[in-house]
Amino acid sequence: MTQTIPQPRQVPVAAPSAGQPYEYHRRPLVEPDWTRFPGWRHVTRDQWESAQWQRVNCVKNIKQLRAVFGDLIDETFYADVEADQLALATMSMLVPPQMINTMVPFAPLTTEALLADPIRRYMIPVASDRRTDWPSHPYASRDSLHEHDMWVAEGLTHRYPTKVLAELLSTCPQYCGHCTRMDLVGNSTPAVDKLKLTLKPVDRYDAHIAYLKAHPGVRDVVVSGGDVANVPWRNLESYLMRLLELETVRDIRLATKALMGLPQHWLQPDVVEGLERVARTAARRGVNLAIHTHVNHAQSLTPLVAKAAQTALDVGVRDVRNQGVLMRGVNATTPELLDLCFALQGEAGILPYYFYMCDMIPNAEHWRVPVWHAQQLQHDIMGYLPGYATPRIVCDVPFVGKRWVHMLTDYDRERGISYWTKNYRTSIESADLEALNKRYAYYDPIDTLPADGQQWWNDHRDD
């Protein structure tokens, strides 16, 4: 019997490749040269890697900013910053050298380059950044997520059935212009007279523990602020160990932008040793301990940040995750998001977790993106990253909470109003029998709407 030999499959000659919408190129992390700034020409590596030096040399005002940039930047820039600080800024200026060093990191420092820089755009806002037609949405509010309304003790927000947010203090090592807690965090500005925590820290922490003991249905505690990096380590460790004594607590997340903005803090020997004690105790008791940081652009990731993240993992922290914020002019394009995610996951050992849509706070319309834009970004980043490292883009809807951006129930694109539902009651809705049957509105930036939609809002501006 004659045996037929299989013939090789004929593969058609491919047409010239059109390429992929996004092309991945590995970019190892680099610590920018801080001596390129006139004010830091004589700063040594030992000084730079000192958390104390970083804190002492934070930029808090225009005089200090000018001392760093010298005559490389035009006076028009400083005037623009001052105009913003005097009338529009919801956060006072506080920028660690580490963060400034990631602005215009590998190009000549000029006024034009600085104005276009994504880190500068949200860390040192200028008046010319803001919109003049709609600087704030008509439904913007200083506590847009109603976290203060849901306090069950000072600084303890019970918003989700099984989770609480513990705000241990109202300061950070750095103040971001888009901060969602701008009603509480940082110093007052001409635009915002801040709320104040009134209890002594020990009394505040006691109240948190007492509430958790009385509510065993809470299993997840986000320990935040402010930023936990500003809590003296001895006090923070004591608080965490008290949480770990509660059998009902199964997840603890430490919220700290300082892992990126001040990695030197998380590399201090006493902090590392203390974190290891907490991590070992958590592991022994079967509690998931994670760090959540806040990186918005790949420029912010440097070898020091990667070292801080890896050190946390080495001493037993289960995960280091990133919760960024989508902002126009910073990261709201597919290449910017994917560059950031690959740098986080592949170079810094930080898991891309969430990207939140920027919240509806005052004077933030120039940062916010519409829901449809966020949906498109979620679509466009799929398939490039490992599944476990593909972030979810979420909308934090007032009174609803985090929702994936495709989970809306209705969407009026012309007027920019999306509608959402929820499946639980917050701590202030226990008596509201209709809470789960309502639709809750979220609003797109008005300048992103079609002409008819913009006209509708103009016609109802005074309603």
N, C-alpha and C positions, 0 to 999 in steps of 0.2 A: 504493500500500500504506500503510495507516494504521500509524503508529509509536506504540507504547505508551510513554508517558512514565513512567519509574520513579517510584513513590511513595515518599516518605520513610518510613523504618522507624519504626514506632510503638514508642516507648520507654515502658515502663510507669512510672507515677509511683512513685518510690521511697518506701519507708516511712521514717519518721524515722530518721536515722543513729544506730547504737548506738556509733559511734566505734571507734577501734582500741584494742587492749590497751595499746599504748604510743603516746603522741603526742609527736612530735619538736618541740622548740622551740629555736631557736638561742640559745645563751647565750655571748656574748663573754666572754673571760677578763678578770678584774679582780684587781689586786693589793690584797688587804685592807689596811686602814689599821692599821699596827702601833702607832701611837700610842694606840690604844684600850686597850692594856695599860698599867697604871700604871708598870711598870718600863721602858717604852720610850717614854714621852711626849716625851722630848727627843731621840730618835734621828733623825738627819737622813737624807735619801735617800742621800747619798754614803756614810754609814756602813752603811746597810742593804744597799747594793749592793756592799759590800766583802766579799770572801771572808774576809779576815783578821778583820774585825769579826764576821762570822757564826761563825767557828770559835772565837774568843775568848769569845763570849757564848753558846755552847752551854749548855743546861741539863743539869747532871750530877747534881744532887741536889735534895732537897726544899727546902733553904734557897734555892737559886737559883730554883726553881719558884715559891716563895712571893714572891720579890722581883719576878718578872714579873707574876704575877696579883694581887698585893696583897691587899686585903681584899675583892675581888670574889668570892672563892671561900671557902667555909666550911672550917674546920679539919678537919671530918670527911673531906673529900676528901684532904687531906694525910696524915691518919692511915691512910686506905685505901691510898694509894700506899706508905706506909712499911711497912704490913703485907705488901704484895705483895713489895716489895724484900727484906724480911727473911726471907721463907720460900718464896716461890713463883716469883719472876721468874727466867727462864733467861738474861735479858740485863740488864746494868746500864743505868742511865739515861743517855742521850746524845741530846739533841734540839736540832737547830739552830733558831735563831729563825725561819727561813723556814718550817719545818714547824709550829711552834707558831702562827705567824700564820695558818695555814689551818684552825685549830681554831675552831669557832663564828665563822666569818668575818664574817657580816653580821647578827648578832642580838645582843642584850644578853648579855654574858658572865655566866652564873650557874653555880652548882654543878650544877644539874640539866641545863643545856644542855651543859656540859663533859662530864659523865658520859655523855650520849647521843651525843656527837660521834664520828663514825666514825674520824677520824684519831687522836683521843685513845685510842680503844679498842685500837689496836695499837701506838701509840708510847709511851703512858704507861699501861700496864695497872694496874688496882687489884685488890685482893684480892677485892672483891665481884663482879668480872667473872667470876672463875673458878668452875667447877663444884665443888661439894663432894661430890657422889655419885661422879662419875668425873672427877676433875681430869685424869687421864692414862688413856689406853687401856692395858690390860694388855700390849699388844704395842708400846707406844711405846718409843722408844730415843733417846738423845742424838745418835746419828749414824744417823738413820732410813734414809738412803739408802746407807749403807755407803761413803761417799765416802773416808773415811780408810782403810778396809780396802783400797781399790783404788788407794791411792797407789803409783805406780811410781818416784817420787822425792818428796822432801819437798814437799808442796803441789801435786803433779801427779796428778790422778785420771784414770785411763784406764778409763772405764766403757763407752763405746760403741766399736765397731770402728774408726771413722774420726775420732773426736773425743776431745779431752782437755779437762779443766778445769784451768786454772793458777791456783792460789791464791797470789798474790804476797805477801800479807801478811794479818794477822788482825785488822785494824781497819777501821772505817768512819767516815764523818763523822756517822752516826747509827745507833742500834741499835734495830731493830724487835723487838717482843716475840715475834713468831712466827718468828724467824730459823731457817731449816733447818740452818744451820751453827753452832748455838748451842754445840756442843761445843768449837769452836775460836775463834770470833770474839768479840772484846770481852773485858772484864775478868771475872774469876771472880765469881760471886754466891754467897750462902749455899746456894743450891740446886744450883749447878753449879761444880765445880772444872775450869776450862778446860784443854784441851790447849795446848801451846805449840810454836811453830815454833822450832827450835833452830839451824838453820844461819844464817850471815850471808846477807843478801839476795843478794849477788853469787854466793855458792856455790850458793844455791838456784836462781837463774836459770841458772847454768852447767849444773846438773844437768838442768833442764828442756830446754835446748837440746840437750844430749848425748843425751837420750832420744829427742827428736824426730828427730835425725839418724840414730839407730839404728833408727827405726821409720817408714819412709817411707810406710806405709799410713795414717798419721794426716795428715789434710788440713785439719782444722778445730780451731782453738784458741780456747776461751773464756777470756779474760784477766779474772780476777776477784780475789776475796779472801774476806773483807773487800770493799773497794771500791777500784777503781783510782784514785779521786780522792784517796786517801790516800798513794799512791805519789808521791814527789817527781817532778815532770814529767821532769826530766833522766833519771832512772832508768827511768821508764816508756817514754819514747821510745827509749832504748837497747835495752830488751827487745823492743819492737815492731819495731824495725829489724832486730834479730837474727832474729826470726821471719820477716821479709820476705826475708831472705837465703836461706831454705830453699825450694827449688823445689817441695817437696812440700806446703807449706802454702798453701792456696787460700782459706781463710776465717779471718778474725780478728774476734772479737766482744769488745768492751769492755763489761764489766758494771759499771754504776754507778748506784746509786740516787740519788747526789748530783746527777744531772742534774735531778731533781725536788726533792730535799731540800736541796741546796746549789747551785743553778744558778749562783750567783756564781763558783764555782770554774771552771766550764766557760766563763765569759766573761772570765777573766783574759787579758790580751794574750799573755803567754808561753805559756799553755796553748793558746790559739787558734792562735797561730803554729806551735807544735809539732805540734798536731793536723793542721794543713794540710800540714806536711812529711811526716808519716806517711801522710796520705791520698793525697798526690801520688805518693809512692813505691809505695803499694799499687796505685793505678790504673795506674801505668806497668808494674807487674809482673803485672797481671791478677788481683790478690787482692781479694776482697770484704771491705771494712772496714765494720763496723756498730757501733753503740752500742745496747746493751740496757739499758733502765732499768726501774724498778719503781714504778709508780703504781697505787695501790689504790682511789682515790676521786677523783671529779671536783673536789672541793674543793682537792686538791693542785695542780691546774693553774692557773698564774697567767701573766701576760705575761712575767715573768722566765724561767719554765720554757720557754715557747714561744720566747723569744729565744735561749736556750741551745741548744735543739734545732735551730732554724733556722740558727744560726751553725755548728753542726757540719755540717749539710748544705751550707751555703754554701762551706765550706772543702774539701769533697770526700768526706766520709763518705757511703757509699752509702745507708744506711738508719739511722733511729733507730726502734727497736721497743720495745714495752712487754711485759713479762712480769709480770703481776699475780698475786696470790694470792687465791683465794676465801676469804672469812671471814664467818662470821655476825656480824651487827651492824656490818659494814663495807660490804660490796658484794654480798652473796649474794642479791639480788633482781633481777628483770629490769629495772626502771627504773634502779636504781643502776648496773648493768653497762652498759646502753645509754647512759645519761647520760655515763658515763666514756668509753666508746668514741667517742662523737660529739665529746666535748671533746678527746680525744687526736688523733683523725684530722682533725677539721674545724677545730680552733682552735689546736692546738699542733704540728701536723705530725709527730706520733708515731704509728707504725703499731700498732694493737692486734694483738698477736701470739699470746700465750698467756695463759690464766688457769690456774694450777696449783691443784689442791686442796691445802689446807694440810697439810703433812707431819705424820706421826705422831710428834711430839716430845713430851717431858713437859709437862704442864700446859697443853695446847693444845686440849683437847676443846671448850671453849666457842667456839672459832673454827671448828673443822672442820665440814664438811658431809658428808652421806652421798653415795654415788655416784649414787643415783637423783635427788637434788636437783641435782647437777651436770649430769646428763643432761637434766633438765627445763629448766635454764637454757640449755643449748646449743640445745635445741629452740626456746625462746622468744625468743632473740635473732636467730634466722635471719630473713633477708628484710628487715631494717631497714637494715643497713649495706651499703656496697659489698662485693662478695665478697672483694676483696683486703684489706679492713679488717675482716672478720668474724673475731674471734679463735677459736682452738680452745681448748676447755676440756679439760685433760689431768689424768690421775692419774699421779703419779710413783710407780710401784710398786717397792718394794724388790727389788733384783736384776733387775728388768725394765727400768725406765726409763720415759720418757714414753709414755703411751698415751692416745689419745682416749677419752673416758669411755664411749663406746658399744662399745669394742673388747673388753670382757670376754668370757670364754667361758662363765661360769656365775655365778649370783648368788643367794645365800641371803639374801633380803630380811629374813626374820624374825630371823636372827642377825647380819645386817649383814656378811656375808663375801662378797666378790667374788673371782673367780679369773681369772687372766690368764696368757697364754703369751707367749713371746718367740722371736725369730729370730736371736739372736746370743749369744755368750758374753762375759762381762765378763773383765777382766784376771785375776781370781782363779778363773776357771772353765775355764781352758784344758785341764785334764785331766778335766773332768767331761763324760763322753760323754752323760749323760742330761739335761744342762742345758736342751736345747731340747725335751725331751719332758715336762718337769715343768709343773705348774700352781702359780702363785705367788699367795699370798693377800694381800688388802688388807682393812682393817676400817673399817666405818662407826663414827661416834660412838655409843656405847651408848645415850645418852639419846634418840637419834632413832629407836630401834627400837620395834616394837610391844611390848606388855606381856609377851608370852610370850618374846620375844627378850631383853628386859632381865632377865627372871627367869632365863633360861638362863645369862647371864653372871654374875648374882649367885650362882647355884648353883655356878659354876665359878671363882669369884673367887680361890680359893686353889690352883687346879690348877697 
